[in-house]
């Protein structure tokens, strides 16, 4: 028997395989459960930065899935659970199509190709110019993470944690990688990442794996976190969000685990680690690393050592998205669709912007000097930082 727990997380929900019941402990492990801790009320702030809503476009709702808009130059590609796929430029819809079936993940894109996935395991590719259907492929199970389009092909991570590299021209399978996973894991919407000659993928059990682009063979494996505890629920320690890469450094964070950074130039040697649990993710720039934890805290860390710079605790239990950095500000969105702008230097509140009032599960994106937000209610907005 298998049981699936579908309480939504910002980027994940729990997936249970085997005979067990963990409903009594679900709220404790799931900070995004509607029956979990109440969100901390927001206090008034004195803005120190100017932000404005540059444009907003309504699309269909995300449902229980996480849809991340893709940005290629000035073009934004956005999808919905209903099966709509749109190209938006400067707040105007250039084209909009119905792909013919419900969707569960998207969007991956480059200048030529736009790719989405379905709960049946279908991977659908369309022309970036006009939305014309190009090819269809099938992977092993539902697609929860947005496909990633790179120079070497289209990388797809399926819900059973298999990874596929597909040919960008026709969708043909180049290779597939599979590994054993624990009985209980987190249902993840974190995508793989292309970097150098590798495809980096986070896995249940706290592992970060580098796969060779040529054949999918594992080249090295880093331990982000080690499962601990007496029960399977306690031992969940999964890399849920996408890893981040800058130069030779790659960093990842695990749920019920820690952040760990590795040196790709030294065969994946660990640089530092720090005990912080997150389902949302992290971002880094030339000096700092920023992460939102599963309790709604935002941390600023030194990216070379992991030492603390600041912690913002006034957003506790507000179901925060992964952060992005724009014009010296760290930006996160919450479970009420409110976007918060924090000082990169000390974490203080610099500005705040409302959207449509529905949760933001998808990682925020950057679009020029703006921050791009897609809500579960179906609003795609560009918020300009002045």
N, C-alpha and C positions, 0 to 999 in steps of 0.2 A: 504494500500500500504506500502511496505517496500523498503528501499533503502540501498545499501551497498556501502561504500566508501572504496576502496581497495588500496589507496596509501600506500606503505609499510613503516612501522616504523622499527626500529632496533629490537624490540620485539613485535610490535603491529601495528595495523591500526585501523582507526575509523570504528565503526559499528553503523549504524543508523536504528532505527526501528520507523515506524510511518511516517506521511506525513510532511516533512520539507525539506528545502534546505539550506545547510550550506557550499556550495562550495566556497563562497566568503571569508569565514574565515578559510578555510582548511589549507592554508600554515602557518597561524599564529599559529595554534594549532598543526601542524604536522612538527616538525623540520627535519624529514627525507624525506620530499617531494622533488622530483627532481627539482621542480620549487621554492623551498624555498630559504632561504639565502645561499649565496655562502660559501663554506668551506674556513676557514682561511688558507692562504698559509703557508706551513711549513718553519720554519727558520732552518738554520744549527745548529747542536748541537755538543758539545764536549763530546763524550761518556765517561762515567765513569764506565761502566760495559761491559763485553764481552758476546755477545749473538751470536748464530749461528743456522742456519737451520739444525737440526739433520736429518730430513727426510720429504718428502712431497709425498702424494699419490693423484692422480686425481680420483675423482668420478663424478657422474653426477651432474648437477646444482640443486640449491634449488628452483628456480622459485620465486614465490611470498611468499613462506613459510619460516619458520625458523626451521632449523634442527640442533640440538645440539648433538654432539658426546658424547657417553657414555664411561667412563673409568672404567674398572674393572681389578685391578692389572696391568699387562703389556698389556692387550688387549684393543683395541679401536674399538668401533662399530659405524659405520657411515651410514647414509641413504641419499637418494635424492628424489626429487619430481618425478623423472622418475620411481621410484619403486625399485631401487637397494639398497641392504643392504650388508655391508661388515664387516668382522672382520680383523683388521690390528694389527700386532705386529712388533715393531721395523722397521716400514716402509715397511713391506712385507704383502701382502694380503694373509691371511690364507684361507679364503673362501669368495666368493661373489655370491649372489643369486639375482634373479629377483622375487619379491614377487607376481607378477601377476597383480598388479594394481598400479595406481599412489598413492603416499603418500603425506601427509600434515604435519606430525609431527613425531618426534623421536629424540633420541633413549632413551629408558629406558632399563636397563640391570642389571643383577647380574651374579654370576658365572654359572648359569644354563639357564637363560632365557633372550631373547632379544625381545623387544616389540616396535612396531611402530603403527601409526594411519593414517587414511585416511579421505578425505573430505566427504565421505559418512557416517562416523561414525563407520567404522570398526576398531577394535583393533586386530592386528595380532601378534602372539607370535611364536618365533622360538628358536630352540636349540642354546645355546651359543657355543656348541662344534663344530657343523657342519652346522648350518643354516637350519636344517630340520624343516618344519612347524609342530607346536604342537597344536595350537588351534586358533579359531577366535571368537570374541565376537562383539556385537554391542552396541553402546551408542546412545544418543539422537540426536546428530548432529555432525558436522565436528570436528575433533580432531586437535587443533592447538598447544597445549602444549605437550611436550614430556611426555609420560606415565612414571610413577615412580614405580620401582620394589622394594618392601620392604619385610620384614619378614612376614608381615600380608597380603600381596597380592599386586595387581597391581592397583595403583591409576591413574585414568584418569579424566581430566577436559575437558569437551566438549565445543564447541564454544558458546553454549547458557548458559554457566556458571553452568551447572550441574556437580556434582562430583560423580564418581562411584568407588567403591572398588570391584575389580574382584579377583576371586580365581586364584592364580598363577598356580595351577595344571591343570585346565580345562577351565578357563575363565568365570566360572559361576559368576553371580552377587551376591555379598554379601550384598551390600546396595547401595542406591543412595540418594544424598542430593540435594535439589533444593530450591532456594529462589528467591524472587522478585528482579528484576534488573531495573535500570532507563531506560527511553526511548532511551537515547543515551549513549553508552559505548564504551570502547576501546577493539578492537579485540586482545585478549591477548595470548601470547605464554608462559606465566609464569606458571610453573608446581607447583603442591602441594608439600609439604614437610612433610616427616615422622619425628616425634620427640616425644620421650617418649611414652605415650599412645594415642597420637593424630595424626591427619592429619591436617596440617595447610594450609589454602587456602585463597588467596587474591581475593577480589570481587570488582565489580563496586560499586560506592558510597563510596569508601574509607574504606571498612571494611576488617579486618583480622579475620577469624573464625577458631576456634579449634574444630574439629569434633572427637568424640570418635571412636576409631578404631573398637570397638566391634559392634556398630550398626549405626554409622554415625550421631548420635545425636549431635547438637551443644552444646558444654560445656561452652565456653565463646566466646565473640565477642569484639574485640578491634577496636576503631576508629582511623585509621591511618590519615584520612583527612575527612573533612566535605565539601560537595558541597556548593559552593558560587556563587552568580551572578544571573542576571535577566533572562538569556536564558539557554536553555538546553546545548548549547555548552559551555557556561561559567561554568556550573555546573558539567561538567565532572571531576570527582576526583576519579580515579580508581587505585586500586592496580594491576599493570600490571605484574611486575616482581615477581619472586619467593621470598618469605621471606627467611631470613637467621637465623640460630640458632647456638648458642654457649653456652653450659652450660644451665643455666636457662633463658638466655636472648634471645628473638626473636625480630627481627627488620624487618620492611617493609617500602616501599616508594610508594607514590602515584603520578600519573600524575596529574599536576595542583593541587598539594597538599603539602605533607610534609613527612619527615621521622619520624617514631615513633618506640620506643623500649619498650618492655613489659617484665615483670618478670613472667615467667611461674610458679614459685614457690609460687607466691602470687596471684593466680587466674587471671593472665593476667593484673595486675596493670601496668599502664603506668609509665615508668621510666623517659623518656624525649621525646620531639618532637622538630622538627626543620623544618622550611619552606624551602623545596627544592623539586622541581618537577623532576620526572624521569620516563622514559619508559624503561630504560635499566636495572637498578638494582644496587645492592650494595654487599659489602663483608666486613667481619670483621675478625680480629684476636684477640689475647689476650689483646691488648691495644687500637687498633684503629678501626674505621669504615671508609670505602672509598665508594664513590658513584659518578656516572657520571650523570649530570643533562641533561635536554632535550635541553640545549643550547650548550652542549659540554664542560662544565666545569667539572673538577675533583676536588672533595673535600676530604680532610683528616680531620676526626673529632675524638674527644675523645669518645670512645664507652660507657663510664660510664655516661657522662654528655651531650654529643652532642656539646661541645664547639669546635670552629674552631682551627685547627692546621695549615692548609694551603689550598690554592686554586690554581690550575693550569688552567690559562685562555688562553693558547696559542693554544688550540685545538677547539676553538669556531666554532660551526656549522659543525663539522667534523663527526657527526652522530656516536657517540662513543658507543661501546659495554659496557656491565657491566664489572667492573674490577675483576681481580683475584690478589692474592698475591703469589709471588714466590721469595724465597731467598732475602728477604728484599726489593723487588721491587713491585710496583703496576703496573699492566699491563692492557692496554686497546687497542682495535683495532678500526679502523675507516672506513669511507665509501669508502676509496680507498684501503682497504686491507692492510694498514700499521699498524704494531703493535708497540705501544709506551711503553717504560719501564721507570717508574718514581720512584724517590727516595721515599721510605716509610716515611722518616722523614721530608722532606720539599717539595716534589712534583716536584723537578727539574728533567729535562730530563737526563736519564742515558744511554739509547740506543734506537735504532730504527731498525725495520726489515720489509722489504717488503715481501708481498706474491704475489698473482696473479693479484692484482690490482682491484679486485671486492670487494664490501662491505662485512663487517662481521656483520651479524645480531645476530648470535648465541652467547650466553654467552661463554666466554673462559673457558677452563677446564685446570686442572693441570695433568701432567703425569710425575711422578718422579720429577726430577729437571727441567722439560720442561713445556712450556705452549702450550696447544693444541688449534689450530685455525681451524675452518671450514668456508670457504668463500662461498658466494652465487654462485660463479663461479664454485664450485665443487672441491676445493682443501682442503685437510686435511693435516695440517702441524704441526710438533712438533718443537718448537723453544727452544733450550737449553740455559739455563742461566748458565754461567760459574762461 
